[in-house]
């Protein structure tokens, strides 16, 4: 597989994946509106703001990464045609640094999940329970999507390292 095709396929898969952040964001926002319109209990009313905030955060994450990856797909061909070797080196470096960033994500997010779970267990205030449950849900969504993204970037990095640029 040639370098350009490999890079574009990876970026297009990322575009597809990041759209799930937007789908979940819409779900959280719809849930917020639902709690606002139909919430009768203190706990249901307490979910309005946390689910809205989680929806907005996921929408920002999804929109930002989606836009970045769409631009990346467009830029790949230009960079590749300008200088194949420089493009290859930059992609290897970028994929390496991204793999390292995921290591941090998969250490920090589980800690935040534990904190949210502990708040659910030990705090019986509706607002804090709603915040914790919503945060827990949002962190799980992030782990699900980023788990797939991590696997993709690791495979992409390995495939980049296996390429023989002399034949291109």
Backbone as a printed PyTorch tensor [residue, N CA C, xyz], in Angstrom:
tensor([[[  0.8580,  -1.1850,   0.0000],
         [  0.0000,   0.0000,   0.0000],
         [  0.8920,   1.2320,   0.0000]],

        [[  0.5630,   2.1740,  -0.8030],
         [  1.4080,   3.3610,  -0.8570],
         [  1.0960,   4.3140,   0.2950]],

        [[  2.0400,   5.1750,   0.5350],
         [  1.9820,   6.0900,   1.6730],
         [  0.7530,   6.9900,   1.6450]],

        [[  0.4870,   7.5980,   0.5120],
         [ -0.6400,   8.5270,   0.4240],
         [ -1.9700,   7.8140,   0.6780]],

        [[ -2.1440,   6.6670,   0.0680],
         [ -3.3910,   5.9080,   0.2440],
         [ -3.5760,   5.4980,   1.7130]],

        [[ -2.5050,   5.0220,   2.3310],
         [ -2.5430,   4.6250,   3.7420],
         [ -2.9360,   5.8050,   4.6230]],

        [[ -2.3300,   6.9570,   4.3840],
         [ -2.5910,   8.1460,   5.1990],
         [ -4.0180,   8.6410,   5.0240]],

        [[ -4.4820,   8.6630,   3.7930],
         [ -5.8450,   9.1350,   3.5350],
         [ -6.8790,   8.1830,   4.1320]],

        [[ -6.6450,   6.8850,   4.0210],
         [ -7.5790,   5.9170,   4.6180],
         [ -7.6510,   6.0890,   6.1250]],

        [[ -6.4910,   6.3020,   6.7710],
         [ -6.4850,   6.5080,   8.2190],
         [ -7.2690,   7.7690,   8.5750]],

        [[ -7.0140,   8.8570,   7.8620],
         [ -7.6790,  10.1310,   8.1680],
         [ -9.1850,  10.0400,   7.9340]],

        [[ -9.6050,   9.3540,   6.8840],
         [-11.0370,   9.1960,   6.6240],
         [-11.7040,   8.3530,   7.7130]],

        [[-11.0030,   7.3530,   8.2090],
         [-11.5380,   6.5550,   9.3180],
         [-11.6730,   7.4130,  10.5720]],

        [[-10.7390,   8.3270,  10.7730],
         [-10.8150,   9.2460,  11.9040],
         [-11.9970,  10.1980,  11.7570]],

        [[-12.2450,  10.6780,  10.5590],
         [-13.3890,  11.5640,  10.3140],
         [-14.6790,  10.8310,  10.6710]],

        [[-14.7900,   9.5980,  10.2170],
         [-15.9820,   8.7970,  10.5120],
         [-16.1350,   8.5980,  12.0240]],

        [[-15.0450,   8.2550,  12.6820],
         [-15.0680,   7.9820,  14.1210],
         [-15.4270,   9.2150,  14.9420]],

        [[-14.8680,  10.3660,  14.5720],
         [-15.1150,  11.5680,  15.3720],
         [-16.5640,  12.0310,  15.2730]],

        [[-17.2460,  11.6070,  14.2340],
         [-18.6600,  11.9710,  14.1180],
         [-19.4990,  11.3250,  15.2140]],

        [[-18.9900,  10.2630,  15.8170],
         [-19.7120,   9.6530,  16.9280],
         [-19.7340,  10.5630,  18.1500]],

        [[-18.7010,  11.3870,  18.3220],
         [-18.7410,  12.3850,  19.3850],
         [-19.9450,  13.3040,  19.1800]],

        [[-20.1690,  13.6900,  17.9370],
         [-21.2830,  14.5850,  17.6170],
         [-22.6160,  13.8870,  17.8490]],

        [[-22.7060,  12.6140,  17.4820],
         [-23.9460,  11.8490,  17.7040],
         [-24.2540,  11.7660,  19.1960]],

        [[-23.2540,  11.4290,  19.9940],
         [-23.4660,  11.3510,  21.4470],
         [-23.7570,  12.7330,  22.0300]],

        [[-23.1280,  13.7680,  21.4930],
         [-23.3870,  15.1330,  21.9470],
         [-24.8590,  15.4800,  21.7510]],

        [[-25.3910,  15.1550,  20.5940],
         [-26.8100,  15.4130,  20.3160],
         [-27.6870,  14.6310,  21.2890]],

        [[-27.2750,  13.4000,  21.5830],
         [-28.0190,  12.5960,  22.5600],
         [-28.0460,  13.2400,  23.9400]],

        [[-26.9080,  13.7380,  24.3920],
         [-26.8540,  14.4060,  25.6930],
         [-27.7080,  15.6760,  25.6890]],

        [[-27.6620,  16.4280,  24.6030],
         [-28.4450,  17.6630,  24.5220],
         [-29.9400,  17.3500,  24.5060]],

        [[-30.3230,  16.3130,  23.7790],
         [-31.7290,  15.8890,  23.7700],
         [-32.1510,  15.4450,  25.1690]],

        [[-31.2690,  14.7230,  25.8560],
         [-31.5730,  14.3040,  27.2200],
         [-31.7620,  15.5160,  28.1300]],

        [[-30.9250,  16.5330,  27.9580],
         [-31.0440,  17.7480,  28.7560],
         [-32.4030,  18.4110,  28.5370]],

        [[-32.8040,  18.5160,  27.2780],
         [-34.1080,  19.1080,  26.9610],
         [-35.2280,  18.2480,  27.5550]],

        [[-35.0540,  16.9410,  27.4750],
         [-36.0530,  16.0400,  28.0580],
         [-36.1820,  16.2230,  29.5630]],

        [[-35.0500,  16.3280,  30.2580],
         [-35.1020,  16.5550,  31.7060],
         [-35.7250,  17.9100,  32.0170]],

        [[-35.4430,  18.8910,  31.1790],
         [-35.9960,  20.2320,  31.3810],
         [-37.5170,  20.2220,  31.1860]],

        [[-37.9770,  19.5440,  30.1710],
         [-39.4040,  19.5450,  29.8570],
         [-40.2160,  18.5980,  30.7440]],

        [[-39.6350,  17.4390,  31.0620],
         [-40.4270,  16.4010,  31.7330],
         [-39.9520,  16.0560,  33.1410]],

        [[-38.8410,  16.6290,  33.5880],
         [-38.3070,  16.3010,  34.9060],
         [-39.1970,  16.7990,  36.0310]],

        [[-39.6270,  15.8910,  36.8600],
         [-40.4970,  16.2480,  37.9870],
         [-39.7640,  16.1790,  39.3270]],

        [[-38.8290,  15.2560,  39.4540],
         [-38.1340,  15.0890,  40.7290],
         [-36.9120,  16.0100,  40.7920]],

        [[-36.3830,  16.1690,  41.9910],
         [-35.1820,  16.9930,  42.1630],
         [-34.0020,  16.4140,  41.3750]],

        [[-33.8840,  15.0840,  41.3720],
         [-32.7810,  14.4560,  40.6500],
         [-32.9240,  14.6730,  39.1410]],

        [[-34.1270,  14.5180,  38.6220],
         [-34.3510,  14.7360,  37.1780],
         [-34.0440,  16.1750,  36.8010]],

        [[-34.4540,  17.1220,  37.6250],
         [-34.1620,  18.5320,  37.3460],
         [-32.6660,  18.8240,  37.4550]],

        [[-31.9840,  18.0740,  38.3170],
         [-30.5420,  18.2820,  38.5000],
         [-29.7420,  17.8580,  37.2680]],

        [[-30.3170,  17.0350,  36.4090],
         [-29.6160,  16.5760,  35.2040],
         [-29.5880,  17.6080,  34.0790]],

        [[-30.4220,  18.6210,  34.1260],
         [-30.5520,  19.5620,  33.0130],
         [-29.2080,  20.1800,  32.6210]],

        [[-28.5420,  20.8080,  33.5600],
         [-27.2830,  21.5050,  33.2700],
         [-26.1390,  20.5220,  32.9930]],

        [[-25.9260,  19.4810,  33.8060],
         [-24.8000,  18.5700,  33.5140],
         [-24.8970,  17.8960,  32.1400]],

        [[-26.0970,  17.4590,  31.7410],
         [-26.2040,  16.8070,  30.4320],
         [-26.0120,  17.8220,  29.3010]],

        [[-26.4650,  19.0480,  29.5230],
         [-26.2440,  20.0880,  28.5220],
         [-24.7540,  20.3910,  28.3820]],

        [[-24.0630,  20.5130,  29.5020],
         [-22.6170,  20.7800,  29.4810],
         [-21.8730,  19.6180,  28.8160]],

        [[-22.2200,  18.3860,  29.1750],
         [-21.5720,  17.2220,  28.5640],
         [-21.8270,  17.2030,  27.0560]],

        [[-23.0500,  17.5160,  26.6510],
         [-23.3770,  17.5610,  25.2320],
         [-22.5670,  18.6100,  24.4980]],

        [[-22.4400,  19.7800,  25.1050],
         [-21.6700,  20.8590,  24.4810],
         [-20.1890,  20.4830,  24.3990]],

        [[-19.6550,  19.8960,  25.4660],
         [-18.2480,  19.4760,  25.4460],
         [-17.9940,  18.4320,  24.3640]],

        [[-18.8750,  17.4350,  24.2750],
         [-18.7120,  16.4080,  23.2420],
         [-18.8740,  17.0000,  21.8470]],

        [[-19.7610,  17.9750,  21.7180],
         [-19.9510,  18.6400,  20.4290],
         [-18.6880,  19.4130,  20.0300]],

        [[-18.0710,  20.0670,  20.9820],
         [-16.8230,  20.7960,  20.7180],
         [-15.7140,  19.8180,  20.3280]],

        [[-15.5760,  18.7400,  21.1000],
         [-14.5520,  17.7340,  20.7980],
         [-14.7910,  17.1490,  19.4050]],

        [[-16.0210,  16.7360,  19.1460],
         [-16.3520,  16.1140,  17.8680],
         [-16.1790,  17.0480,  16.6930]],

        [[-16.6750,  18.2610,  16.8300],
         [-16.5670,  19.2290,  15.7300],
         [-15.1160,  19.5980,  15.4570]],

        [[-14.3620,  19.8190,  16.5160],
         [-12.9520,  20.1840,  16.3610],
         [-12.1290,  19.0930,  15.7120]],

        [[-12.2610,  17.8770,  16.2070],
         [-11.4830,  16.7840,  15.6290],
         [-11.9800,  16.4290,  14.2320]],

        [[-13.2700,  16.5460,  14.0040],
         [-13.8170,  16.2720,  12.6730],
         [-13.2600,  17.2760,  11.6670]],

        [[-13.3040,  18.5470,  12.0060],
         [-12.7810,  19.5950,  11.1220],
         [-11.2870,  19.3910,  10.8550]],

        [[-10.5350,  19.1270,  11.9160],
         [ -9.0890,  18.9290,  11.7820],
         [ -8.7830,  17.7760,  10.8370]],

        [[ -9.4980,  16.6670,  11.0010],
         [ -9.2190,  15.5040,  10.1670],
         [ -9.6820,  15.7010,   8.7260]],

        [[-10.7520,  16.4290,   8.5150],
         [-11.1740,  16.7360,   7.1380],
         [-10.1000,  17.5840,   6.4570]],

        [[ -9.5760,  18.5710,   7.1740],
         [ -8.5090,  19.4100,   6.6230],
         [ -7.2510,  18.5810,   6.3640]],

        [[ -6.9880,  17.6330,   7.2520],
         [ -5.8080,  16.7830,   7.1110],
         [ -5.8980,  15.9520,   5.8320]],

        [[ -7.0790,  15.4100,   5.5340],
         [ -7.2660,  14.6280,   4.3070],
         [ -6.9340,  15.4950,   3.0910]],

        [[ -7.4010,  16.7200,   3.0990],
         [ -7.1390,  17.6310,   1.9750],
         [ -5.6480,  17.9720,   1.8660]],

        [[ -5.0000,  18.1170,   2.9980],
         [ -3.6050,  18.5380,   3.0110],
         [ -2.6440,  17.3980,   2.6730]],

        [[ -3.0320,  16.1520,   2.9450],
         [ -2.1400,  15.0220,   2.7180],
         [ -1.6070,  14.9750,   1.2890]],

        [[ -2.5060,  15.1020,   0.3160],
         [ -2.0810,  14.9970,  -1.0770],
         [ -1.1030,  16.1130,  -1.4540]],

        [[ -1.3680,  17.3170,  -0.9780],
         [ -0.4640,  18.4370,  -1.2570],
         [  0.9220,  18.1830,  -0.6500]],

        [[  0.9300,  17.7840,   0.6240],
         [  2.2040,  17.5340,   1.3050],
         [  2.9640,  16.3830,   0.6580]],

        [[  2.2280,  15.3390,   0.3130],
         [  2.8400,  14.1680,  -0.3100],
         [  3.4700,  14.5430,  -1.6460]],

        [[  2.7620,  15.3000,  -2.4670],
         [  3.2710,  15.6840,  -3.7870],
         [  4.4200,  16.6820,  -3.6960]],

        [[  4.4870,  17.4340,  -2.6120],
         [  5.5720,  18.3910,  -2.4230],
         [  6.8780,  17.6740,  -2.0850]],

        [[  6.8170,  16.7850,  -1.0750],
         [  8.0220,  16.0620,  -0.6430],
         [  7.6050,  14.7860,   0.0800]],

        [[  7.7420,  13.6530,  -0.6070],
         [  7.3020,  12.3670,  -0.0580],
         [  8.0470,  11.9990,   1.2210]],

        [[  9.3420,  12.2060,   1.2290],
         [ 10.1490,  11.8200,   2.3920],
         [  9.7910,  12.6800,   3.6040]],

        [[  9.6730,  13.9740,   3.4060],
         [  9.3030,  14.8680,   4.5130],
         [  7.9050,  14.5310,   5.0190]],

        [[  6.9820,  14.2230,   4.1040],
         [  5.6270,  13.8300,   4.4890],
         [  5.6670,  12.5600,   5.3280]],

        [[  6.4450,  11.5960,   4.8760],
         [  6.5720,  10.3300,   5.6060],
         [  7.1160,  10.5740,   7.0140]],

        [[  8.1910,  11.3230,   7.1020],
         [  8.8050,  11.5920,   8.4110],
         [  7.8370,  12.3320,   9.3290]],

        [[  7.1080,  13.3100,   8.7910],
         [  6.1730,  14.0660,   9.6290],
         [  5.0300,  13.1810,  10.1080]],

        [[  4.5720,  12.2700,   9.2600],
         [  3.4950,  11.3600,   9.6670],
         [  3.9630,  10.3710,  10.7240]],

        [[  5.1730,   9.8760,  10.5920],
         [  5.7200,   8.9640,  11.6030],
         [  5.8290,   9.6900,  12.9400]],

        [[  6.3590,  10.9080,  12.9170],
         [  6.4980,  11.6910,  14.1510],
         [  5.1380,  12.0340,  14.7580]],

        [[  4.1990,  12.4450,  13.9120],
         [  2.8720,  12.8170,  14.3960],
         [  2.1530,  11.6070,  14.9870]],

        [[  2.2280,  10.4740,  14.3110],
         [  1.5440,   9.2790,  14.8180],
         [  2.1900,   8.8010,  16.1140]],

        [[  3.5060,   8.9260,  16.2130],
         [  4.2090,   8.5520,  17.4400],
         [  3.7670,   9.4180,  18.6130]],

        [[  3.6960,  10.7250,  18.3990],
         [  3.2880,  11.6250,  19.4850],
         [  1.8190,  11.4010,  19.8580]],

        [[  0.9960,  11.0810,  18.8800],
         [ -0.4190,  10.8200,  19.1750],
         [ -0.5690,   9.5550,  20.0100]],

        [[  0.2040,   8.5270,  19.7030],
         [  0.1740,   7.2920,  20.4990],
         [  0.5350,   7.6040,  21.9460]],

        [[  1.5280,   8.4490,  22.1420],
         [  1.9400,   8.8300,  23.4990],
         [  0.8440,   9.6200,  24.2150]],

        [[  0.1220,  10.4610,  23.4820],
         [ -0.9660,  11.2330,  24.0890],
         [ -2.0900,  10.3210,  24.5680]],

        [[ -2.3470,   9.2590,  23.8330],
         [ -3.3940,   8.3260,  24.2390],
         [ -3.0380,   7.6130,  25.5340]],

        [[ -1.7640,   7.4060,  25.7800],
         [ -1.3450,   6.7830,  27.0390],
         [ -1.8010,   7.6560,  28.1980]],

        [[ -1.6540,   8.9730,  28.0650],
         [ -2.0930,   9.9070,  29.1030],
         [ -3.6120,   9.8520,  29.2490]],

        [[ -4.3230,   9.8730,  28.1160],
         [ -5.7970,   9.8330,  28.1470],
         [ -6.2780,   8.5960,  28.8920]],

        [[ -5.6590,   7.4530,  28.6280],
         [ -6.1200,   6.2160,  29.2350],
         [ -5.6180,   6.0160,  30.6610]],

        [[ -4.9020,   6.9900,  31.1800],
         [ -4.5730,   7.0080,  32.6060],
         [ -5.4410,   8.0140,  33.3410]],

        [[ -5.6850,   9.1610,  32.7310],
         [ -6.4340,  10.2360,  33.3840],
         [ -7.9340,   9.9450,  33.4100]],

        [[ -8.4990,   9.5520,  32.2850],
         [ -9.9550,   9.3390,  32.2140],
         [-10.4180,   8.2530,  33.1830]],

        [[ -9.7300,   7.1120,  33.3030],
         [-10.1670,   6.1360,  34.3120],
         [-10.1240,   6.6810,  35.7470]],

        [[ -9.1560,   7.5370,  36.0340],
         [ -9.1120,   8.1600,  37.3620],
         [-10.3320,   9.0580,  37.5800]],

        [[-10.7050,   9.8030,  36.5400],
         [-11.8970,  10.6490,  36.6320],
         [-13.1600,   9.8010,  36.7940]],

        [[-13.1870,   8.6510,  36.1550],
         [-14.3240,   7.7310,  36.3140],
         [-14.4130,   7.2500,  37.7530]],

        [[-13.2800,   6.9320,  38.3350],
         [-13.2630,   6.4780,  39.7370],
         [-13.7580,   7.5880,  40.6610]],

        [[-13.3050,   8.8090,  40.4290],
         [-13.7510,   9.9440,  41.2540],
         [-15.2630,  10.1280,  41.1250]],

        [[-15.7700,  10.0760,  39.9020],
         [-17.2130,  10.2330,  39.6890],
         [-17.9900,   9.1120,  40.3730]],

        [[-17.4830,   7.9030,  40.2920],
         [-18.1530,   6.7640,  40.9390],
         [-18.1560,   6.9240,  42.4570]],

        [[-17.0680,   7.4100,  43.0050],
         [-17.0060,   7.6200,  44.4580],
         [-17.9840,   8.7060,  44.9030]],

        [[-18.1160,   9.7420,  44.1080],
         [-19.0880,  10.7950,  44.4460],
         [-20.5010,  10.2180,  44.4310]],

        [[-20.7970,   9.3790,  43.4540],
         [-22.1250,   8.7440,  43.3940],
         [-22.3740,   7.9260,  44.6560]],

        [[-21.3460,   7.2190,  45.1010],
         [-21.5010,   6.3540,  46.2780],
         [-21.6420,   7.1230,  47.5880]],

        [[-20.8930,   8.2110,  47.7270],
         [-20.8050,   8.8530,  49.0290],
         [-21.5330,  10.1880,  49.1720]],

        [[-22.0080,  10.7560,  48.0940],
         [-22.7000,  12.0370,  48.1670],
         [-24.1480,  11.8300,  47.7250]],

        [[-25.0680,  12.2410,  48.5740],
         [-26.4830,  12.0070,  48.2820],
         [-27.2210,  13.3010,  47.9360]],

        [[-26.5100,  14.2510,  47.3760],
         [-27.1090,  15.5120,  46.9460],
         [-27.4530,  15.3510,  45.4600]],

        [[-28.7140,  15.6100,  45.0760],
         [-29.1290,  15.3770,  43.6870],
         [-28.2390,  16.0250,  42.6250]],

        [[-27.8210,  17.2490,  42.8470],
         [-26.9910,  17.9410,  41.8590],
         [-25.6590,  17.2150,  41.6470]],

        [[-25.0100,  16.8270,  42.7390],
         [-23.7270,  16.1320,  42.6400],
         [-23.8740,  14.7400,  42.0380]],

        [[-24.9610,  14.0720,  42.3640],
         [-25.2120,  12.7450,  41.7610],
         [-25.4150,  12.8920,  40.2550]],

        [[-26.1780,  13.8850,  39.8490],
         [-26.4270,  14.1100,  38.4190],
         [-25.1310,  14.4650,  37.6940]],

        [[-24.3350,  15.3340,  38.3060],
         [-23.0500,  15.7020,  37.7060],
         [-22.1670,  14.4640,  37.5660]],

        [[-22.0890,  13.6690,  38.6020],
         [-21.2250,  12.4860,  38.5810],
         [-21.6890,  11.4460,  37.5690]],

        [[-22.9720,  11.1890,  37.5320],
         [-23.5010,  10.1940,  36.5900],
         [-23.3270,  10.6750,  35.1460]],

        [[-23.5720,  11.9450,  34.9170],
         [-23.3810,  12.4970,  33.5760],
         [-21.9090,  12.4660,  33.1880]],

        [[-21.0360,  12.8550,  34.1020],
         [-19.5910,  12.8280,  33.8220],
         [-19.1380,  11.3960,  33.5390]],

        [[-19.6180,  10.4720,  34.3370],
         [-19.2880,   9.0650,  34.1350],
         [-19.7110,   8.6090,  32.7410]],

        [[-20.9040,   8.9740,  32.3420],
         [-21.4040,   8.6240,  31.0080],
         [-20.5480,   9.2470,  29.9100]],

        [[-20.2180,  10.5050,  30.0800],
         [-19.4040,  11.1890,  29.0770],
         [-18.0130,  10.5660,  28.9870]],

        [[-17.4050,  10.2390,  30.1240],
         [-16.0750,   9.6340,  30.1130],
         [-16.0980,   8.2570,  29.4470]],

        [[-17.1590,   7.5100,  29.6480],
         [-17.2770,   6.2020,  29.0010],
         [-17.3760,   6.3680,  27.4870]],

        [[-18.1410,   7.3510,  27.0370],
         [-18.2350,   7.6410,  25.6000],
         [-16.8440,   7.9910,  25.0550]],

        [[-16.1310,   8.8280,  25.7760],
         [-14.7820,   9.2150,  25.3400],
         [-13.8720,   7.9920,  25.2530]],

        [[-13.9260,   7.1270,  26.2580],
         [-13.0900,   5.9240,  26.2310],
         [-13.4580,   4.9980,  25.0730]],

        [[-14.7470,   4.8490,  24.8080],
         [-15.1740,   3.9860,  23.7050],
         [-14.6370,   4.5010,  22.3680]],

        [[-14.8130,   5.7650,  22.1230],
         [-14.3860,   6.3340,  20.8380],
         [-12.8660,   6.4150,  20.7610]],

        [[-12.2360,   6.8780,  21.8280],
         [-10.7790,   7.0030,  21.8170],
         [-10.0790,   5.6450,  21.8420]],

        [[-10.7260,   4.6210,  22.3810],
         [-10.1490,   3.2780,  22.3390],
         [ -9.9830,   2.8060,  20.9080]],

        [[-10.9940,   3.0620,  20.0990],
         [-10.8950,   2.7060,  18.6820],
         [ -9.8770,   3.5800,  17.9660]],

        [[ -9.8550,   4.8590,  18.2990],
         [ -8.8970,   5.7750,  17.6750],
         [ -7.4640,   5.3870,  18.0340]],

        [[ -7.2620,   4.9680,  19.2730],
         [ -5.9240,   4.5510,  19.6940],
         [ -5.4710,   3.3250,  18.9010]],

        [[ -6.3510,   2.3830,  18.7540],
         [ -6.0230,   1.1790,  17.9910],
         [ -5.6900,   1.5330,  16.5410]],

        [[ -6.4740,   2.4270,  15.9480],
         [ -6.2330,   2.8510,  14.5710],
         [ -4.8930,   3.5550,  14.4040]],

        [[ -4.5600,   4.4540,  15.3320],
         [ -3.3100,   5.2110,  15.1950],
         [ -2.1080,   4.2880,  15.4230]],

        [[ -2.2470,   3.3180,  16.3150],
         [ -1.1520,   2.3680,  16.5270],
         [ -0.9300,   1.5230,  15.2740]],

        [[ -2.0130,   1.0490,  14.6620],
         [ -1.8860,   0.2840,  13.4190],
         [ -1.3130,   1.1340,  12.3020]],

        [[ -1.7850,   2.3710,  12.2030],
         [ -1.2910,   3.3080,  11.1890],
         [  0.2040,   3.5250,  11.3700]],

        [[  0.6250,   3.7320,  12.6090],
         [  2.0440,   3.9560,  12.8970],
         [  2.8730,   2.7320,  12.5050]],

        [[  2.3920,   1.5420,  12.8450],
         [  3.1120,   0.3150,  12.4830],
         [  3.2040,   0.1540,  10.9670]],

        [[  2.1070,   0.4210,  10.2730],
         [  2.1090,   0.3010,   8.8160],
         [  3.0240,   1.3430,   8.1780]],

        [[  3.0770,   2.5330,   8.7470],
         [  4.0040,   3.5500,   8.2470],
         [  5.4450,   3.0660,   8.3460]],

        [[  5.7610,   2.4550,   9.4770],
         [  7.1330,   1.9850,   9.7170],
         [  7.5160,   0.8560,   8.7520]],

        [[  6.5180,   0.1190,   8.2670],
         [  6.7810,  -0.9990,   7.3640],
         [  6.8990,  -0.5920,   5.8930]],

        [[  6.4920,   0.6310,   5.5830],
         [  6.5210,   1.0770,   4.1880],
         [  7.9290,   1.1750,   3.6480]],

        [[  8.0490,   0.8300,   2.3740],
         [  9.3090,   0.9770,   1.6660],
         [  9.1540,   2.1270,   0.6860]],

        [[  9.7110,   3.2700,   1.0360],
         [  9.5270,   4.4750,   0.2190],
         [ 10.3060,   4.4420,  -1.1010]],

        [[ 11.2430,   3.5360,  -1.2370],
         [ 12.0120,   3.4710,  -2.4800],
         [ 11.1560,   3.0450,  -3.6670]],

        [[ 10.0980,   2.2910,  -3.3830],
         [  9.2350,   1.7920,  -4.4550],
         [  8.1390,   2.7770,  -4.8260]],

        [[  8.0540,   3.9030,  -4.1770],
         [  6.9820,   4.8730,  -4.4510],
         [  7.3840,   5.8450,  -5.5230]]])
